[in-house]
Amino acid sequence: MTEKYVLDVAWNTIMLTMKVAAPALLATLVVGLLVSVFQAATQINEQNMVFIPKILAMTATIVVCGPWILRMLITFTIDIFKQIPQVTH
């Protein structure tokens, strides 16, 4: 097992983590921005008004993107398991 191999696995893990987290984070960011603009326009400062739409947006995004996320995680895990014999030599 070389230093380059360890760095490649670490880099691929970080990139996969960002790809998996991005849809939910972006949806939450957009909803938070829209709710903040609405609150600024109406001068309503209710905390539940921010929290509930963000949770709903994140849940909807995970439901919609769930199969894609699961497919990416399974593919990555299988690739890592396939590389185990190469690492032990």
DSSP file (Angstrom, degrees, kcal/mol; ACC not computed):
  #  RESIDUE AA STRUCTURE BP1 BP2  ACC     N-H-->O    O-->H-N    N-H-->O    O-->H-N    TCO  KAPPA ALPHA  PHI   PSI    X-CA   Y-CA   Z-CA
    1    1 A M              0   0    0      0, 0.0     2,-0.2     0, 0.0    86,-0.1   0.000 360.0 360.0 360.0 120.2    0.0    0.0    0.0
    2    2 A T     >  -     0   0    0      1,-0.1     4,-1.8     0, 0.0     5,-0.1  -0.457 360.0-113.1 -95.9 168.0    1.6    3.2   -1.2
    3    3 A E  H  > S+     0   0    0      1,-0.2     4,-2.3     2,-0.2     5,-0.2   0.872 117.9  55.6 -64.9 -37.3    1.2    6.7    0.0
    4    4 A K  H  > S+     0   0    0      1,-0.2     4,-2.5     2,-0.2    -1,-0.2   0.888 105.3  52.4 -63.6 -39.3   -0.4    7.6   -3.3
    5    5 A Y  H  > S+     0   0    0      2,-0.2     4,-2.5     1,-0.2     5,-0.2   0.930 109.7  48.0 -62.9 -45.8   -3.0    4.9   -2.9
    6    6 A V  H  X S+     0   0    0     -4,-1.8     4,-2.4     1,-0.2    -2,-0.2   0.914 113.0  48.3 -62.1 -43.1   -4.0    6.2    0.6
    7    7 A L  H  X S+     0   0    0     -4,-2.3     4,-2.7     2,-0.2    -1,-0.2   0.884 110.7  51.6 -65.5 -38.2   -4.2    9.8   -0.7
    8    8 A D  H  X S+     0   0    0     -4,-2.5     4,-2.7     2,-0.2    -2,-0.2   0.921 111.2  46.8 -64.1 -43.8   -6.4    8.6   -3.7
    9    9 A V  H  X S+     0   0    0     -4,-2.5     4,-2.2     2,-0.2    -2,-0.2   0.920 114.0  48.1 -64.3 -43.0   -8.8    6.8   -1.4
   10   10 A A  H  X S+     0   0    0     -4,-2.4     4,-2.3    -5,-0.2    -2,-0.2   0.921 113.0  48.1 -63.0 -43.7   -9.0    9.7    1.0
   11   11 A W  H  X S+     0   0    0     -4,-2.7     4,-2.5     1,-0.2    -2,-0.2   0.925 112.2  48.6 -63.0 -45.0   -9.6   12.1   -2.0
   12   12 A N  H  X S+     0   0    0     -4,-2.7     4,-2.3     1,-0.2    -1,-0.2   0.866 110.9  51.7 -63.8 -36.1  -12.3    9.9   -3.5
   13   13 A T  H  X S+     0   0    0     -4,-2.2     4,-2.3    -5,-0.2    -1,-0.2   0.917 110.9  46.9 -66.2 -43.5  -14.0    9.6   -0.1
   14   14 A I  H  X S+     0   0    0     -4,-2.3     4,-2.2     2,-0.2    -2,-0.2   0.915 113.1  49.0 -64.7 -42.9  -14.0   13.4    0.4
   15   15 A M  H  X S+     0   0    0     -4,-2.5     4,-2.4     1,-0.2    -2,-0.2   0.904 111.3  49.5 -64.5 -40.9  -15.4   13.9   -3.1
   16   16 A L  H  X S+     0   0    0     -4,-2.3     4,-2.6     2,-0.2     5,-0.2   0.907 109.1  52.8 -64.0 -41.4  -18.1   11.3   -2.6
   17   17 A T  H  X S+     0   0    0     -4,-2.3     4,-2.2     1,-0.2    -2,-0.2   0.910 110.6  47.1 -60.5 -42.6  -19.1   13.0    0.7
   18   18 A M  H  X S+     0   0    0     -4,-2.2     4,-1.9     2,-0.2    -2,-0.2   0.908 112.6  49.2 -66.5 -41.0  -19.4   16.3   -1.0
   19   19 A K  H  < S+     0   0    0     -4,-2.4    -2,-0.2     1,-0.2    -1,-0.2   0.890 113.7  46.3 -64.8 -39.0  -21.4   14.9   -3.9
   20   20 A V  H  < S+     0   0    0     -4,-2.6     4,-0.4     1,-0.2    -2,-0.2   0.880 118.3  41.0 -71.7 -38.2  -23.8   13.0   -1.5
   21   21 A A  H  X S+     0   0    0     -4,-2.2     4,-2.2    -5,-0.2     5,-0.2   0.740  96.9  80.3 -82.2 -23.4  -24.3   16.0    0.8
   22   22 A A  H  X S+     0   0    0     -4,-1.9     4,-3.0     1,-0.2     5,-0.3   0.880  87.1  51.8 -58.2 -47.7  -24.6   18.7   -1.9
   23   23 A P  H  > S+     0   0    0      0, 0.0     4,-2.3     0, 0.0    -1,-0.2   0.935 114.5  42.1 -59.2 -46.3  -28.2   18.2   -3.0
   24   24 A A  H  > S+     0   0    0     -4,-0.4     4,-2.2     1,-0.2    -2,-0.2   0.901 116.6  48.6 -66.9 -39.9  -29.7   18.5    0.5
   25   25 A L  H  X S+     0   0    0     -4,-2.2     4,-2.3     2,-0.2    -1,-0.2   0.906 112.2  48.2 -67.2 -40.7  -27.4   21.3    1.5
   26   26 A L  H  X S+     0   0    0     -4,-3.0     4,-2.5    -5,-0.2     5,-0.2   0.909 111.6  49.8 -66.3 -41.2  -28.2   23.3   -1.7
   27   27 A A  H  X S+     0   0    0     -4,-2.3     4,-2.4    -5,-0.3     5,-0.2   0.919 112.6  47.6 -62.5 -42.6  -31.9   22.8   -1.2
   28   28 A T  H  X S+     0   0    0     -4,-2.2     4,-2.5     2,-0.2    -2,-0.2   0.887 111.2  51.7 -65.3 -39.0  -31.7   23.9    2.4
   29   29 A L  H  X S+     0   0    0     -4,-2.3     4,-2.3     2,-0.2    -2,-0.2   0.929 111.5  46.1 -62.5 -46.3  -29.6   27.0    1.3
   30   30 A V  H  X S+     0   0    0     -4,-2.5     4,-2.5     2,-0.2    -2,-0.2   0.928 114.7  46.7 -64.9 -45.5  -32.2   28.0   -1.3
   31   31 A V  H  X S+     0   0    0     -4,-2.4     4,-2.7     1,-0.2     5,-0.2   0.915 112.2  50.9 -64.3 -42.1  -35.2   27.6    1.0
   32   32 A G  H  X S+     0   0    0     -4,-2.5     4,-2.2    -5,-0.2    -1,-0.2   0.900 111.0  48.6 -61.1 -40.8  -33.4   29.4    3.8
   33   33 A L  H  X S+     0   0    0     -4,-2.3     4,-2.3     2,-0.2    -2,-0.2   0.925 112.5  47.6 -64.9 -44.9  -32.6   32.3    1.5
   34   34 A L  H  X S+     0   0    0     -4,-2.5     4,-2.3     1,-0.2    -2,-0.2   0.913 113.2  47.6 -63.9 -42.6  -36.2   32.5    0.2
   35   35 A V  H  X S+     0   0    0     -4,-2.7     4,-2.8     2,-0.2    -1,-0.2   0.889 110.9  52.3 -66.5 -38.1  -37.6   32.4    3.7
   36   36 A S  H  X S+     0   0    0     -4,-2.2     4,-2.4    -5,-0.2    -2,-0.2   0.903 109.6  48.5 -64.6 -40.7  -35.2   35.0    4.9
   37   37 A V  H  X S+     0   0    0     -4,-2.3     4,-2.2     2,-0.2    -2,-0.2   0.918 112.6  49.1 -63.9 -42.5  -36.2   37.3    2.0
   38   38 A F  H  X S+     0   0    0     -4,-2.3     4,-2.3     1,-0.2     6,-0.2   0.916 111.7  48.8 -62.9 -43.0  -39.9   36.7    2.9
   39   39 A Q  H  X>S+     0   0    0     -4,-2.8     4,-1.8     1,-0.2     5,-0.8   0.886 111.3  49.6 -64.9 -38.1  -39.2   37.5    6.5
   40   40 A A  H  <5S+     0   0    0     -4,-2.4    -1,-0.2     2,-0.2    -2,-0.2   0.883 112.5  47.9 -67.2 -37.1  -37.4   40.7    5.7
   41   41 A A  H  <5S+     0   0    0     -4,-2.2    -2,-0.2     1,-0.2    -1,-0.2   0.873 123.6  31.1 -71.8 -36.5  -40.2   41.8    3.4
   42   42 A T  H  <5S-     0   0    0     -4,-2.3    -2,-0.2    -5,-0.2    -1,-0.2   0.541  99.2-130.3 -99.6  -7.9  -42.9   41.1    5.9
   43   43 A Q  T  <5 +     0   0    0     -4,-1.8     2,-0.6     1,-0.2    -3,-0.2   0.812  57.2 144.8  58.6  33.7  -40.9   41.8    9.1
   44   44 A I      < -     0   0    0     -5,-0.8    -1,-0.2    -6,-0.2    -2,-0.1  -0.909  28.3-174.6 -99.0 123.3  -42.1   38.5   10.6
   45   45 A N        +     0   0    0     -2,-0.6     2,-0.5    -3,-0.1     3,-0.1  -0.395  23.4 148.8-117.5  55.1  -39.3   36.9   12.7
   46   46 A E    >   -     0   0    0      1,-0.1     3,-0.5    -2,-0.1     4,-0.4  -0.783  38.8-150.8 -89.8 126.6  -40.7   33.6   13.7
   47   47 A Q  T >> S+     0   0    0     -2,-0.5     4,-2.1     1,-0.2     3,-1.2   0.845  94.9  58.7 -67.9 -34.6  -38.1   30.9   14.1
   48   48 A N  H 3> S+     0   0    0      1,-0.3     4,-2.0     2,-0.2    -1,-0.2   0.793  94.7  66.7 -64.4 -26.0  -40.4   28.0   13.1
   49   49 A M  H <4 S+     0   0    0     -3,-0.5    -1,-0.3     1,-0.2    -2,-0.2   0.757 109.5  36.3 -67.1 -23.7  -40.9   29.8    9.8
   50   50 A V  H <> S+     0   0    0     -3,-1.2     4,-1.3    -4,-0.4    -2,-0.2   0.847 118.0  49.1 -91.1 -43.5  -37.3   29.1    9.0
   51   51 A F  H  X S+     0   0    0     -4,-2.1     4,-2.2     1,-0.2     5,-0.2   0.925 107.3  50.1 -68.5 -49.0  -36.9   25.7   10.5
   52   52 A I  H  X S+     0   0    0     -4,-2.0     4,-2.5     1,-0.2     5,-0.2   0.918 110.6  47.5 -64.2 -47.1  -39.9   23.8    9.2
   53   53 A P  H  > S+     0   0    0      0, 0.0     4,-2.6     0, 0.0    -1,-0.2   0.883 111.9  52.2 -62.4 -35.0  -39.4   24.7    5.5
   54   54 A K  H  X S+     0   0    0     -4,-1.3     4,-2.5     2,-0.2    -2,-0.2   0.927 110.6  47.0 -64.8 -43.7  -35.7   23.7    5.7
   55   55 A I  H  X S+     0   0    0     -4,-2.2     4,-2.5     2,-0.2    -1,-0.2   0.915 113.7  48.4 -63.7 -42.8  -36.6   20.3    7.2
   56   56 A L  H  X S+     0   0    0     -4,-2.5     4,-2.5     2,-0.2    -2,-0.2   0.903 112.3  48.7 -64.6 -41.0  -39.2   19.7    4.6
   57   57 A A  H  X S+     0   0    0     -4,-2.6     4,-2.3    -5,-0.2    -2,-0.2   0.910 112.7  47.6 -65.5 -41.9  -36.9   20.7    1.7
   58   58 A M  H  X S+     0   0    0     -4,-2.5     4,-2.3     2,-0.2    -2,-0.2   0.915 112.9  48.6 -66.1 -41.9  -34.1   18.5    3.1
   59   59 A T  H  X S+     0   0    0     -4,-2.5     4,-2.3     2,-0.2    -2,-0.2   0.928 112.5  48.0 -63.2 -45.1  -36.5   15.6    3.5
   60   60 A A  H  X S+     0   0    0     -4,-2.5     4,-2.5     1,-0.2     5,-0.2   0.897 111.8  50.4 -62.9 -40.3  -37.9   16.0    0.0
   61   61 A T  H  X S+     0   0    0     -4,-2.3     4,-3.1     2,-0.2    -1,-0.2   0.908 110.8  48.3 -65.2 -41.6  -34.4   16.3   -1.5
   62   62 A I  H  X S+     0   0    0     -4,-2.3     4,-1.2     2,-0.2    -1,-0.2   0.886 112.2  49.5 -67.0 -37.7  -33.3   13.1    0.2
   63   63 A V  H  < S+     0   0    0     -4,-2.3    -2,-0.2     2,-0.2    -1,-0.2   0.925 117.2  40.7 -65.3 -43.6  -36.4   11.2   -0.9
   64   64 A V  H  < S+     0   0    0     -4,-2.5     4,-0.3     1,-0.2    -2,-0.2   0.922 125.9  34.1 -71.5 -44.2  -35.9   12.4   -4.5
   65   65 A C  H  X S+     0   0    0     -4,-3.1     4,-2.7    -5,-0.2     5,-0.2   0.465  90.9 100.4 -91.2  -2.0  -32.1   11.9   -4.6
   66   66 A G  H  X S+     0   0    0     -4,-1.2     4,-3.0     1,-0.2     5,-0.2   0.889  80.4  48.5 -53.7 -48.5  -32.1    8.9   -2.3
   67   67 A P  H  > S+     0   0    0      0, 0.0     4,-2.4     0, 0.0    -1,-0.2   0.905 113.8  47.6 -61.1 -39.6  -31.7    6.3   -5.1
   68   68 A W  H  > S+     0   0    0     -4,-0.3     4,-2.2     2,-0.2    -2,-0.2   0.920 113.7  47.4 -65.0 -44.1  -28.9    8.2   -6.7
   69   69 A I  H  X S+     0   0    0     -4,-2.7     4,-2.4     2,-0.2     5,-0.2   0.928 113.1  48.4 -63.1 -45.6  -27.1    8.7   -3.3
   70   70 A L  H  X S+     0   0    0     -4,-3.0     4,-2.6    -5,-0.2     5,-0.2   0.900 110.2  51.8 -62.5 -41.2  -27.5    5.0   -2.4
   71   71 A R  H  X S+     0   0    0     -4,-2.4     4,-2.4    -5,-0.2    -1,-0.2   0.909 110.7  48.2 -61.9 -42.7  -26.2    3.9   -5.8
   72   72 A M  H  X S+     0   0    0     -4,-2.2     4,-2.3     2,-0.2    -2,-0.2   0.916 113.1  47.3 -64.6 -42.8  -23.1    6.1   -5.4
   73   73 A L  H  X S+     0   0    0     -4,-2.4     4,-2.4     2,-0.2    -2,-0.2   0.900 113.0  48.2 -66.7 -40.6  -22.4    4.8   -1.9
   74   74 A I  H  X S+     0   0    0     -4,-2.6     4,-2.7     2,-0.2     5,-0.2   0.926 111.9  49.6 -65.2 -44.2  -22.9    1.2   -3.0
   75   75 A T  H  X S+     0   0    0     -4,-2.4     4,-2.3    -5,-0.2    -2,-0.2   0.922 112.6  47.4 -60.8 -44.3  -20.6    1.6   -6.0
   76   76 A F  H  X S+     0   0    0     -4,-2.3     4,-2.3     2,-0.2    -1,-0.2   0.918 112.6  49.1 -63.3 -43.9  -17.9    3.3   -3.9
   77   77 A T  H  X S+     0   0    0     -4,-2.4     4,-2.6     2,-0.2    -2,-0.2   0.913 111.1  49.3 -63.9 -42.9  -18.1    0.6   -1.2
   78   78 A I  H  X S+     0   0    0     -4,-2.7     4,-2.3     1,-0.2    -1,-0.2   0.912 110.4  51.5 -62.5 -42.3  -17.9   -2.2   -3.8
   79   79 A D  H  X S+     0   0    0     -4,-2.3     4,-1.0    -5,-0.2    -2,-0.2   0.904 110.7  48.2 -61.3 -41.2  -14.9   -0.6   -5.3
   80   80 A I  H >< S+     0   0    0     -4,-2.3     3,-0.5     1,-0.2     4,-0.4   0.924 111.6  49.6 -65.1 -43.9  -13.1   -0.3   -1.9
   81   81 A F  H >< S+     0   0    0     -4,-2.6     3,-1.0     1,-0.2    -2,-0.2   0.865 107.3  55.2 -63.7 -35.3  -13.9   -4.0   -1.2
   82   82 A K  H 3< S+     0   0    0     -4,-2.3     4,-0.3     1,-0.2    -1,-0.2   0.772 104.9  54.5 -67.7 -24.5  -12.5   -5.0   -4.6
   83   83 A Q  T <X S+     0   0    0     -4,-1.0     4,-1.6    -3,-0.5     3,-0.3   0.515  81.5  91.7 -87.5  -4.9   -9.3   -3.3   -3.7
   84   84 A I  H <> S+     0   0    0     -3,-1.0     4,-1.7    -4,-0.4     3,-0.3   0.912  83.5  52.1 -59.0 -45.5   -8.7   -5.1   -0.4
   85   85 A P  H  > S+     0   0    0      0, 0.0     4,-0.6     0, 0.0    -1,-0.2   0.873 109.4  50.9 -60.9 -33.7   -6.6   -8.0   -2.0
   86   86 A Q  H  4 S+     0   0    0     -4,-0.3     3,-0.4    -3,-0.3    -2,-0.2   0.842 108.4  52.4 -69.9 -32.3   -4.3   -5.4   -3.7
   87   87 A V  H  < S+     0   0    0     -4,-1.6    -1,-0.2    -3,-0.3    -3,-0.1   0.849 103.4  56.9 -72.5 -34.1   -3.8   -3.6   -0.4
   88   88 A T  H  <        0   0    0     -4,-1.7    -1,-0.2     1,-0.3    -2,-0.2   0.665 360.0 360.0 -75.5 -15.0   -2.8   -6.8    1.5
   89   89 A H     <        0   0    0     -4,-0.6    -1,-0.3    -3,-0.4    -2,-0.2   0.463 360.0 360.0 -87.7 360.0    0.1   -7.6   -0.9
